[in-house]
Amino acid sequence: MIKVTRACKISKKELRLGTPIEMEHTNNRRVARRIAAQHICEFPNYYSKGLIPLERKLKKLQGGKHK
């Protein structure tokens, strides 16, 4: 588990992108924000440059089908 400290640069934009994505793992918004913050602390552009474009690319490869 990544420890979120003051040294982490957590962008509000990334946190806004990541929180709803992490809600698929929990019904608790605070927990989802914490998960997102941990990802962002490790990789600052985790959602905007990583996960979101990757998922879009995978959907295109599947012909728009989501399983």
MARTIRO-933177 format. One record per residue (C-alpha): residue number from 1; x, y, z. Coordinates in steps of 0.2 Angstrom, whole numbers, padded with zeros to 4 digits. Example, Ala and Ser with C-alpha at 12.3 -4.5 7.8 and 13.67 -1.06 7.14 Angstrom:
<nodes>
- 1:0062:-0022:0039
- 2:0068:-0005:0036
</nodes>
This chain:
<nodes>
- 1:0000:0000:0000
- 2:0006:0017:-0004
- 3:0007:0030:0010
- 4:-0001:0046:0005
- 5:0010:0060:0013
- 6:0011:0079:0011
- 7:0026:0076:-0001
- 8:0014:0068:-0013
- 9:0008:0080:-0027
- 10:-0011:0076:-0028
- 11:-0019:0085:-0042
- 12:-0037:0090:-0039
- 13:-0041:0086:-0057
- 14:-0034:0068:-0055
- 15:-0043:0066:-0039
- 16:-0059:0071:-0048
- 17:-0056:0059:-0062
- 18:-0051:0044:-0050
- 19:-0064:0045:-0037
- 20:-0079:0039:-0047
- 21:-0068:0026:-0055
- 22:-0063:0019:-0038
- 23:-0081:0019:-0033
- 24:-0083:0002:-0042
- 25:-0073:-0006:-0027
- 26:-0083:0002:-0013
- 27:-0099:0012:-0009
- 28:-0089:0024:0002
- 29:-0083:0040:-0006
- 30:-0070:0043:0006
- 31:-0062:0026:0003
- 32:-0063:0028:-0015
- 33:-0054:0045:-0014
- 34:-0041:0037:-0003
- 35:-0038:0023:-0016
- 36:-0037:0036:-0030
- 37:-0025:0047:-0019
- 38:-0014:0032:-0017
- 39:-0013:0029:-0036
- 40:-0010:0047:-0039
- 41:0004:0048:-0026
- 42:0013:0034:-0035
- 43:0010:0039:-0053
- 44:0004:0058:-0054
- 45:-0005:0056:-0070
- 46:-0013:0039:-0066
- 47:-0030:0042:-0073
- 48:-0028:0056:-0086
- 49:-0013:0048:-0095
- 50:-0014:0030:-0089
- 51:-0030:0021:-0085
- 52:-0043:0031:-0095
- 53:-0034:0031:-0111
- 54:-0029:0013:-0109
- 55:-0048:0008:-0106
- 56:-0053:0018:-0121
- 57:-0040:0009:-0132
- 58:-0046:-0008:-0126
- 59:-0064:-0003:-0129
- 60:-0059:0001:-0147
- 61:-0050:-0015:-0149
- 62:-0066:-0025:-0143
- 63:-0076:-0015:-0155
- 64:-0085:-0005:-0142
- 65:-0091:-0020:-0132
- 66:-0088:-0019:-0113
- 67:-0089:-0035:-0104
</nodes>
